[in-house]
């Protein structure tokens, strides 16, 4: 009886495996189109690695399908191969767009990115001078002078009668109070003026600590103005790109976005070429996907000179792509959804 049950179980398992392969209606091995796109697809030691490669390996642990990678040089070539059915699928980080959905099918997104801009850092002497002469700088300066005057005025209120030799008189006393407030803020500490009344010393005590915070914020603001402010100040939205020399990757979702808003751009096949171009031209801007762009800049020789904006133009959802009505779609998409819920996948995303 036990042998009969075991025999039936083996037949059932074998039939299920056969039925699964048969229902896919594909030739083995399946062809998976890829393009080297760090950190999602990287070439290492004669093989491939990266977040997308790892996700596929996790899926295939359950499916145990025979497969082979078919490599492409450009994104356009890869998308064309998927659309035409030259490959059975692609695991590259392909952004889901309306135009692409008309040409191919997409799985559940496995990574959420965003389209951003990057340009060469303008932190030079001329940019510093422009910041100094800007309206924002004068507003900040006016606010600082107003705060200094406020604490100088408060000290003068308390000291003008009991400390006449240092804060006496109306206009002269106010000027002495302003001088004391400025000296206290900068921690110079000449000691030529000092409050003697209880009220004056309380004001001085409060101003000492408030001034430390203000000086720290001012220093951070100056550092920011020499780095990220050079980028954030010039790129606030897509409209700001119209007056810049924009570079993007041919056939990418960023390319589609720029075309949609009629923003002229130079299209290149490789991100390394785009980085090289903006390194040589300060008015150049790259528009592309943040994680891929960030990785490429970090690996380039110009990582200290190129900054990525915090402004996001749109969200990008990376998915596997399939030819229309692919027999692989349902099985692989179902298993992809399953691995996205695992702690192993969350740890993997964190590592990358």
Order of alpha helices (4+ residues) and beta strands (2+ residues): alpha-beta-beta-beta-alpha-beta-alpha-beta-alpha-beta-beta-alpha-alpha-alpha-alpha-alpha-alpha-beta-alpha-beta-alpha-beta-alpha-beta-beta-alpha-alpha
